[in-house]
Amino acid sequence: MLDRILRLFRPHRIVEEDDSLDLADLEFDDLPTLELIGYRTLIAEIPPPTDDQLRAFAVFAADAKSWYKHLPPFPPGAPFYFFIDPCAGLDRVRLSREQAVFYPRTESTEPFHYTWMTTGNYRARYGCLSFCCESGSQLFLPRTVVFDDGSEVRGMLDNNPVHPFIYPGQDRPFRVPREVLEAGRADITGVVHSQAASVWFWERVFSTARSDPRWPEETGGAETIARIRERQGRVLASPEAEGQNLSAADPEIEALVRPERERMQMEMIAAMKRMRELVYPAA
């Protein structure tokens, strides 16, 4: 399956370099949308992700970006979308606004992010699961791809999409079907990130947040917020505060936020299960 994908994305028409091209501007709203039946056909050869892969991917997504910076700390948060991408785990190099090539990450590939892993490791852990969130930041790096025959192309490495699109072929991306996005949606806050266990995070939240922060009742409600605020104030008021690493996990705060982080990861898993049921109806 992977070999077939790589052959599909082997360049057959190379665009000329355009230094003025804004690769961040993909014009997502103008992209065509795949029909559900076409999407199912596209991924028919891809095995459905297992329950273990869903659980592992929820853990991965929770820390995959600096959500503590990008997402609101309290509900409703921001939508995450989970879907199947035939090119998941591959490096994507965009040659133009629409054309792209894909190639596997190996031990000799230059890492680009703290979540970097080889394609083999990614596929073993997560299958072809992918996700996006429009609140995340994008990262573009110049990259030259050299193929086995010595030919090469230059473009921009773009492995952090914020929009739900995939490439059925090399020349044009398509939006993921609306039904898939609806099924695979989970609303997430910045508390999902491990940094939310730090005094630094809550000092930042309480100094900028509205006066009536909300916390889901099922994971403690207003009492949890009050206890976090009390712990944060106690740490900052202590004589040792100046010499402490306030961005490190605080054990008391970790215990208070863990139920909410686990609840949101369960929401992610539930969204992925709905998506899996929809796109693999015969599984």
C-alpha positions as CSV (number, residue, x, y, z in Angstrom):
1,M,0.0,0.0,0.0
2,L,2.8,2.5,0.9
3,D,4.7,1.7,-2.2
4,R,1.7,2.4,-4.3
5,I,1.1,5.7,-2.6
6,L,4.7,6.7,-3.2
7,R,4.5,5.8,-6.9
8,L,1.4,7.9,-7.2
9,F,3.1,10.9,-5.8
10,R,6.3,10.6,-7.8
11,P,6.4,13.9,-9.8
12,H,5.3,13.7,-13.4
13,R,5.1,17.4,-13.8
14,I,7.4,19.7,-11.9
15,V,6.3,23.3,-11.4
16,E,8.9,26.1,-11.5
17,E,10.0,27.7,-8.3
18,D,8.1,30.8,-7.3
19,D,9.8,32.7,-4.5
20,S,6.8,34.9,-4.1
21,L,4.4,32.1,-3.5
22,D,2.7,32.2,-0.1
23,L,2.3,28.5,0.6
24,A,0.4,29.2,3.8
25,D,-2.4,30.5,1.6
26,L,-4.0,27.3,0.3
27,E,-7.4,28.9,-0.3
28,F,-9.0,26.1,1.7
29,D,-12.5,27.3,1.2
30,D,-12.1,27.0,-2.6
31,L,-11.0,23.4,-2.5
32,P,-13.4,20.7,-3.9
33,T,-14.9,18.3,-1.4
34,L,-14.7,14.6,-1.7
35,E,-18.0,12.7,-1.6
36,L,-18.3,10.1,1.1
37,I,-18.4,7.2,-1.4
38,G,-15.3,8.5,-3.1
39,Y,-13.5,8.8,0.2
40,R,-14.5,5.3,1.1
41,T,-13.1,4.0,-2.2
42,L,-9.9,6.0,-1.7
43,I,-9.2,4.4,1.7
44,A,-10.6,0.9,0.9
45,E,-7.1,-0.7,1.0
46,I,-6.2,0.9,4.3
47,P,-7.0,-1.2,7.4
48,P,-9.3,0.4,9.9
49,P,-7.3,1.7,12.9
50,T,-7.5,-0.6,15.9
51,D,-8.8,0.5,19.3
52,D,-5.2,0.5,20.6
53,Q,-4.2,2.9,17.8
54,L,-7.2,5.2,18.6
55,R,-6.1,5.4,22.2
56,A,-2.5,6.0,21.3
57,F,-3.4,8.7,18.8
58,A,-5.5,10.6,21.4
59,V,-2.5,10.7,23.6
60,F,-0.3,11.9,20.7
61,A,-2.8,14.6,19.6
62,A,-3.1,16.0,23.1
63,D,0.6,17.1,23.1
64,A,1.2,17.3,19.4
65,K,1.2,21.1,19.4
66,S,1.4,23.8,22.1
67,W,-2.3,23.7,22.7
68,Y,-1.8,25.6,26.0
69,K,-0.9,28.6,23.9
70,H,-3.3,28.2,21.0
71,L,-6.6,27.0,22.6
72,P,-8.9,28.6,25.1
73,P,-8.4,27.2,28.6
74,F,-12.1,26.7,29.3
75,P,-15.1,25.2,27.3
76,P,-16.3,25.1,24.6
77,G,-12.7,25.1,23.4
78,A,-12.0,24.5,19.7
79,P,-12.9,21.7,17.3
80,F,-10.4,18.9,16.5
81,Y,-11.2,16.8,13.4
82,F,-10.0,13.2,13.1
83,F,-9.9,11.3,9.8
84,I,-8.1,8.8,7.7
85,D,-5.3,10.1,5.4
86,P,-3.6,7.7,3.0
87,C,-0.4,9.9,3.3
88,A,-0.4,10.0,7.1
89,G,3.1,9.7,8.5
90,L,4.8,10.8,5.3
91,D,6.6,14.1,4.8
92,R,4.6,16.4,2.6
93,V,6.6,18.9,0.4
94,R,4.4,21.4,-1.4
95,L,5.7,22.5,-4.8
96,S,2.9,25.0,-5.4
97,R,-0.4,26.1,-3.8
98,E,-1.8,22.7,-4.8
99,Q,0.8,20.3,-6.1
100,A,2.7,18.2,-3.5
101,V,5.0,15.2,-3.3
102,F,5.2,12.8,-0.4
103,Y,8.1,10.6,0.8
104,P,8.7,8.4,3.8
105,R,10.6,9.6,6.9
106,T,13.5,7.3,7.7
107,E,16.3,7.4,10.3
108,S,18.3,9.5,7.9
109,T,15.5,12.1,7.4
110,E,16.1,15.5,9.1
111,P,13.6,15.9,12.0
112,F,11.4,18.9,11.8
113,H,9.4,18.9,15.1
114,Y,9.4,17.4,18.6
115,T,6.7,14.9,17.6
116,W,8.9,13.7,14.7
117,M,9.1,9.9,14.1
118,T,9.8,7.7,11.2
119,T,6.9,6.7,8.9
120,G,7.3,3.1,10.0
121,N,6.9,4.0,13.6
122,Y,4.0,6.3,12.9
123,R,2.1,3.7,10.9
124,A,2.7,1.0,13.6
125,R,1.4,3.3,16.3
126,Y,-1.4,5.1,14.6
127,G,-2.1,3.5,11.2
128,C,-3.3,6.2,8.8
129,L,-5.0,8.4,11.4
130,S,-4.7,12.1,11.0
131,F,-6.1,15.2,12.7
132,C,-6.3,18.9,12.3
133,C,-7.3,22.0,14.3
134,E,-7.5,25.5,12.8
135,S,-6.3,27.0,16.1
136,G,-2.9,25.4,15.7
137,S,0.2,27.1,14.2
138,Q,1.7,26.1,10.8
139,L,5.3,25.3,10.1
140,F,7.0,25.7,6.7
141,L,10.6,24.7,6.1
142,P,12.5,24.7,2.8
143,R,13.2,21.2,1.7
144,T,14.8,19.5,-1.3
145,V,13.7,16.0,-2.1
146,V,16.2,13.7,-3.9
147,F,14.7,10.6,-5.5
148,D,16.4,7.2,-6.1
149,D,17.2,8.2,-9.7
150,G,19.0,11.3,-8.6
151,S,16.3,13.7,-9.7
152,E,15.2,16.3,-7.2
153,V,12.5,18.9,-6.5
154,R,12.5,21.9,-4.2
155,G,9.5,23.0,-2.1
156,M,8.3,23.6,1.4
157,L,7.9,21.0,4.0
158,D,4.3,21.3,5.3
159,N,3.5,18.7,7.9
160,N,1.3,20.7,10.2
161,P,-2.0,21.2,8.4
162,V,-4.7,23.2,10.1
163,H,-7.4,22.3,7.7
164,P,-9.0,18.9,7.0
165,F,-7.8,18.1,3.4
166,I,-6.1,15.1,1.8
167,Y,-4.4,14.4,-1.6
168,P,-6.1,11.7,-3.7
169,G,-3.5,12.5,-6.3
170,Q,-0.4,14.7,-6.7
171,D,-1.9,17.7,-8.3
172,R,-4.8,18.8,-6.1
173,P,-6.0,18.4,-2.5
174,F,-9.6,17.8,-1.6
175,R,-11.5,18.6,1.5
176,V,-12.5,15.7,3.7
177,P,-16.2,14.8,3.4
178,R,-18.5,16.8,5.6
179,E,-20.0,13.7,7.1
180,V,-16.5,12.5,8.2
181,L,-15.8,15.8,9.8
182,E,-19.0,15.8,11.7
183,A,-18.5,12.3,13.0
184,G,-14.8,12.8,13.8
185,R,-15.2,16.1,15.7
186,A,-14.2,16.6,19.3
187,D,-14.1,20.0,21.1
188,I,-10.9,20.5,23.1
189,T,-9.4,23.1,25.4
190,G,-5.8,24.0,26.2
191,V,-6.1,21.9,29.4
192,V,-5.6,18.8,27.2
193,H,-1.9,19.6,27.0
194,S,0.5,18.4,29.7
195,Q,1.7,22.0,30.3
196,A,-1.7,22.6,31.9
197,A,-0.3,20.9,35.0
198,S,2.1,23.8,35.7
199,V,1.8,26.9,37.9
200,W,3.0,29.0,35.0
201,F,0.0,28.0,32.8
202,W,-2.5,28.9,35.5
203,E,-0.8,32.2,36.4
204,R,-1.2,33.1,32.7
205,V,-4.8,31.9,32.6
206,F,-6.0,33.7,35.7
207,S,-4.3,37.0,34.7
208,T,-6.1,37.1,31.4
209,A,-9.2,35.0,31.6
210,R,-12.7,36.2,32.1
211,S,-14.0,36.5,35.7
212,D,-16.3,33.4,35.5
213,P,-14.1,30.5,34.2
214,R,-16.2,27.4,33.6
215,W,-15.1,23.8,34.3
216,P,-17.1,20.7,33.3
217,E,-19.1,19.5,36.2
218,E,-18.2,15.8,35.5
219,T,-14.6,16.6,36.3
220,G,-15.1,18.8,39.3
221,G,-16.8,22.0,38.2
222,A,-16.2,25.2,40.1
223,E,-14.5,23.4,43.0
224,T,-11.7,22.3,40.7
225,I,-11.1,25.9,39.5
226,A,-11.1,27.1,43.1
227,R,-8.6,24.5,44.2
228,I,-6.3,25.2,41.2
229,R,-6.4,28.9,42.0
230,E,-5.6,28.3,45.7
231,R,-2.6,26.0,44.8
232,Q,-1.3,28.5,42.3
233,G,-1.5,31.3,44.7
234,R,0.1,29.3,47.5
235,V,3.1,28.4,45.3
236,L,3.6,32.0,44.1
237,A,3.4,33.3,47.6
238,S,6.0,30.9,49.0
239,P,9.5,32.1,49.7
240,E,10.9,29.4,47.4
241,A,8.8,30.6,44.4
242,E,11.5,32.7,42.8
243,G,13.9,29.7,42.5
244,Q,11.3,27.2,41.3
245,N,10.7,26.1,37.8
246,L,7.1,27.2,37.5
247,S,6.7,25.7,34.0
248,A,7.3,22.2,35.4
249,A,4.3,20.0,36.3
250,D,3.1,20.7,39.8
251,P,1.9,17.4,41.5
252,E,-1.2,19.0,43.1
253,I,-2.3,20.7,39.9
254,E,-1.6,17.6,37.9
255,A,-4.0,15.6,40.1
256,L,-6.7,18.3,39.7
257,V,-6.5,18.6,35.9
258,R,-5.9,14.9,35.1
259,P,-9.6,14.0,35.1
260,E,-10.4,16.7,32.6
261,R,-7.5,15.9,30.4
262,E,-8.5,12.2,30.4
263,R,-12.2,13.2,29.7
264,M,-11.1,15.1,26.6
265,Q,-8.9,12.2,25.4
266,M,-11.9,10.0,25.8
267,E,-13.9,12.5,23.6
268,M,-11.2,12.2,21.0
269,I,-11.4,8.4,21.1
270,A,-15.2,8.5,20.8
271,A,-14.9,10.9,17.8
272,M,-12.4,8.5,16.1
273,K,-14.7,5.6,16.7
274,R,-17.6,7.4,15.1
275,M,-15.4,8.3,12.2
276,R,-14.2,4.7,11.8
277,E,-17.7,3.4,11.9
278,L,-18.8,5.8,9.2
279,V,-15.9,5.3,6.8
280,Y,-15.6,1.5,7.3
281,P,-19.3,0.5,7.4
282,A,-18.5,-3.2,6.6
283,A,-15.7,-3.5,9.2
